[in-house]
Each structure stands twice: as structure tokens, then as C-alpha cells.
Amino acid sequence: MYLFKFEPILKQTIWGGNKIITYKNLDSDLQQVGESWELSDVPGHESIVANGPLKGLSFPELISRFGASLVGRENLVRFGNRFPLLVKFIDARKDLSIQVHPDDSLARSRHNCSGKNEMWYVISAEPGARLCSGLSRHITPDEYEERVASNTIEEVLQFHDIHPGDVFNIPSGCVHSIGAGVFLAEIQQTSDITYRIYDFNRRDADGNLRQLHTELAKDAINYNLTENSKSIYTPVLNQPVELLSTPYFTTSLYKLTEPLMCDYSELDSFVIMICTEGSAQLSDDKDNRISIAQGETVLIPAETESLYIYPEDKVTLLESWV
């Protein structure tokens, strides 16, 4: 094994913009690319290795071949051959729908898959851009249905003006939406289950209103979830800063202008490095080397004891593991 990159999976959406192609420096003329799936084991949307001797191998094949050496012993027991995280870049030219994701229990009973807890790291935001995360007050399931029917659900939602570097924890059950002008990195459980609550009465290319999942969402919403989901942290140059620690993943921020060694000798997990700005060289304890630049993601196998990061001028990285 070595340090892995994967081919991005680009998703065109009705709300997508044109920032992802430029941000990732891709040779593509696709328009309205709303998402780039950087690391995915979602059935039907599995990532493909982009570098080294195993180039062309699918993510499931990679996990099947290397098992615990790649993902960690406890993760292999906990998740089997299913990789537990999905990493995306999201470019919202228009507002995304108001939506909610089910928790593990509900998702397994309905869809035979995991729930969806996620986090957002804001990379850039146009003036006036905002996010929705959570309810502004407690409501009842009946009030929820009434407000969806009367197009007034936004009146009981929390909206946040945002800036680059803002971090939001979006647990399952949290009503949320990404607003127009937001570009962010998303780290989440491996799940593609989304219940659309409200879509501003938008119509698709054929003139039809997009489907809502009012009844499915009703049982998924946490009606008591009204606390602020924004994570408060202080960036520190040349040191890791933990942004979020949950049962589903832990994520830290690195802003580096000097070389740094990451000690993973006691960590029984893969590590994901996501570059949101700048570039660096990565080198592990087996002398595997790889470059990482803005818009790229690298998977570091669980058997890795240590990783050295050599920034080229300066670099900003998100580090995530389970």
C-alpha cells in the first residue's frame, strides 16, 4: 500500500455552479457542477484509485484486498467492507433545498444503510451568503406539516451569516440547507439518503415541481434540536486544531508554513487529508511520497505509523478519521 488519490466523481445539479472545475484545476467543460465526490464507497458511486500501481482499482476492491491494514481493525469489525466516510466539495450557485437526514436506526430500517451525520467547513462565501442549520424553536410534527403546506417552514429555521473557515456540525435529524454563494467541504457518513422538506417551489427542466419527502422527513426530524450547530475554534499556525469530534468521525485543521510530523502509531484508523488551500508534499514512514494541492484528497492507510507534511509556502488541510 501507499498514499492514495482517487478520481473525483462530478455531480451536475440544478443548483450547482462553476467553481469546482477551476478550484480543482480539472480539464472539464461540465457546467453546473454542484458536487465533487472525493472519496466515496456509496453503492453505484464508488471511487477509483487515480495513482500508483493500483490505479484503476475500485474502492471496494481496495478495501477487500487490504482490509484492516487500510481501514483499521476496529473499523473493519464495525463497518465490514463498507468505508464509513464520504468526502465532498459542494458549490451552491443557488439555494439547496431545506432537508434532513435520518439517523442510523431509521436509515437501517427503511433503507438498509447507515444514517447521515455530517460536518461543513466553509471554504469561501459570497457577500450575504448564509446557511440553515436547526430549528429556531421547538415545533411539533403537526406544526411542521402545516408549515410545509403553507410554505412558511423558513420562519422556524436558524439561519447563519457565514465566512470562510466557519465549521458546522450537522447531526442526523437536523433540518438544514446550504445557501446560494457558499463553497464548502463536507465530511459525512457513507450515505446518500436525503429527505427534501421544502424546495422554494422550484421546477425542474421539464417544468415539474421537485418531489418532497414530507412524510418520510416527519419521522426523521429532531424537533428539539435548536442549539447552535456552529463550532467555535481558534486557528493556530503550524499546529493541529480539533474542529469536531463525534462518534462518526474526528476532524482537525492544519494551517502550515513549516514542516510537521503527524504521529499515527497509536491510531487504529485510516486518515483522510483534504487540501482546501495551497499545496504540500506528504511522506510516510515507508518513504511513500505524494503531492497534495488545493481541491485534492489523499487517503492514508491505517498501517501508517507517521506522516510528514512539507508545505510549499503555505497549506490548509482538513484531517479526518474514525
N, C-alpha and C positions, 0 to 999 in steps of 0.2 A: 504493500500500500504506500501511498504518498499523499500529497495535499491536492485535493480535488476541486476543479471548477466544473460547472455544468452549463449546458446550453440554455439560454433564457427561453421561457415559454411566454410569448407575447399574446395578450388578450385585447381584442378590439371591443369597445363598449360604446353605448350611446352617449355616455358622459365623459369619455376619455379625451385626452389632449394629445399634444405632440412633443412633450418634454422627455419622455422616456428614451426615445431613439437617440436624441442628442446627448442626454445625460450619460447613457451607457456607451456612447460612441459606436453605435451599431450601423452597419451598412444595410439600411432598410428604408423603403418608401411607404411603409404602412402608416395609415392615418388613424386618428382616434384610438391610440393605444392607451387603454386605461390602466392595465396591469402588466407587470413583468414578473412571472413566477420564477424566482431564482433557484429555489430548491424545493422540489415537490415530489411527494410519493402518493398524491391523490390518484386513485384508480382512473385510468384513462388520460392522466396528465402527468406521467412520471418523467422526471428529469433524466437527461442523458449526459454522461461524462463527456467533457469537452477537451480534456488534456491528457497527455501521458499515454503509456502503453494500454490502458483500459478505456481509451477514448471510444465512444460509441456504445459502451455498456449502459444498460438502463439502471436506474436507482435500485429497483427491486433485485436485479441481478447482482448488483454490488453488495447489497445487504445479505443476500443469500450466500454469496461466496465468502464473505469475511465475518459476518455475524458480530459477536461481542467485540472483536478487535476493532471493528469500525464504530459501533454504536455504544458499546459499554455492556458489561454483564447484566447489571440491573435493568437497563433499558431493554435488553433483549428479552428478559423474563417478563417485563411489564408490558411491552408493546409487540412482542414477537418480531416478525419480519416487516412490520409496518413502521416506517420512520415517523417519529412523533411530531415533527415541526414542519411548517410551511412558511417560506420566506418570500415576501413580495415587495416590489416598488409599486406605488399607486399614484397616478396623475389624474386629478379631478379637474377637468375643464369646466364641468357643470356639477351641480349638487348630486351626490349619490342619494339613493332612496333612504328613507328612515327605515331601519331594520333591526333585527335582533337574532341572536344565535342560541340554539338550545344547549343545555348542559349535557354532561356525559350520559346521565341516566336517561334523559328524554331522547337524545340522539340515538342511543343504542336501541331503545325500544321501538323507535319509529323508523330509523334508517340503518341500523346495524353498523354504526360508525361512532367515532368519538364526537364529543361536543366541540365547541369552539370558543376558547378563551384566547384573547389576542392583545397585542400592545401596538401603539403607534409611536414612531419617532418622526417628528416634523423636520423635513429637510429644507423646504422653502415654503413660503406662503405669500400670496399677493396681498396688497393692502385691503383690509376689510374681510379677509378670509376667516372662516370660523369652522368649528367642529361642534357636533352634538354628541354628548355622552351622558346618559342617565336622565332620570325624571327630575323636574324641579320641585316636585312634592309627591307625596303618596297619592295614588289614584287606585280605583277599584277596576277589576276586569270589565264591569259593566260600563264604567265611565270611559275606559279605553275604547270599547266598541262604539260607543256613542260619538266619541271624538274622531275616530277614523271615518265614520259615516258622514259626519258633518264637516270634515276637512279642518278640524281645529286641534289636531293632536300636537302640533308645534307649540301651542300655548302652554303645555305642561312639560316641555323638554328643557334640559340645560344646554345652553349654547355658550361656547368659549371663543373669544378672540384669541388667535394663536400667532406664534412667532417661531422661527427656526430654532430647533433644539428642544421644543416642548415635547413632553412624553405623556402619554395617556394609557392607563390600564383599562381595557375593555373586557370585563369578565362576561361569561355567558349569562344571558338574562338581562344585560344592559342594553337599553334602547339607544341607538347611536346612528350617526351619519357623518360622512366626510363632505365638507362644503367645497364649493367652487373655488379654484385658485390654490388648492392645497396639494403639495407633493410630499409624500412620506414613505418611510419604510415600515412594513408591517411584519411582525413575527407572531405566529399563531399555531394553535394545534392543527394537526393534519385533518382538515375537514372542509368541505365545500358546501355546508348546509347553511343557508341564509333564508330567513323569513322576512319578506318585504311587507312592511306595515303601511307605508304611505310613499307615493312617488310623485307628488305635486301635480297629479293629473296629466302627466306626460304621456305622449303617444309614441309608439314605435314607428319604424319606417313605413309600415302598412297602414298607419293611422289608428291603430288599436291601442287602447289603454293597457299598460303593462299589468300583468297579473299580480294581485296582492294575496298575501297569505294570512288574512286576518284571524281566522280560527286557529291555525297552527301556531301563530305568534302568541295568541292569547294565553296558552299554557306555558309558553317559554319565558315570558317576561317576568322579571323580578320587580314587583310593584313597590317594594320597599327600598329599592336601590336609588337613593337620592344624594349620596355623598359625592364630593368632588373626586373625579377619577384622574385628575391631573397629578402626576408625580413630581414632587419638588426635589431638586438636587442641585449641587454646586459643582460645575466642571472644574477639574484640577488638571493642569497641564502635566503630561508625562506620568500620569498615574491612572489606574483604572478606577472608575466611579460606578458603583452599582446603581442602576436605574430602577430595577424591578426584580423582585424575587417572588415567585408563585410556585404552587405545586406542579405547574406545567412547564415552566422554563425560568431561567435566571438570565438577565441581560445587563451587561455593563458597557460603559462608554470609555473609549480611549481617544484622547486628543494628544498626539505625539509630535514632538520635534526632535526627539532623541531616541536612540535605540532602547528597547525594553525587552526583558525576558519574562515570558509567562510560564509559570511552573504548573504543569498539569499532572504531576506524578501521583497525586492523591485523588484525582478526579476520574471517576468511573463513568465517563460520558464523552461522546463526540463534542466538538466545539465548532460553532459557525462564526466566521468573521465576515462582516458586511462592511464594505467601504462606502461611506457616504460623501467623502471629500478627500482630495489629494491622492497619494499613492505611496506604496511601501513595498519592500521585499520581505517575504516570510521565509524562515528557515527552521526546520525541526531538528530534533536530537539525532535523527538518522541521516542528516545532511540532505534531506529533500528541500528543494527551494522552489519558490513560485512568486510571481509578482501579483500585486492586487492594486487595482485602481478604482477611482470613483465609479460606482454603479456595478461593481463586481462582488461576488460572494465566493468564499472558499470554505470547504468542509475539511476539518482537521480530525483524523481518526482518533478513536478513544485510546488506542495504544500509544499515542504520542505522549512522551514524558515532558517535553518542554518545547516552547515555540519562541523564536527570536523575531522581533519586529524591527525592521530598519526603515524608518520613514524617509521618503525622498522629499526634502524640505519640510512638509507637514502633512499629517494624515489624520482623518477621523474615522474610527472603526466602532462598530457595534459587535460585541461578543456575546453569543448566546449558547446555552447548553441546558440539558435536562438532568 
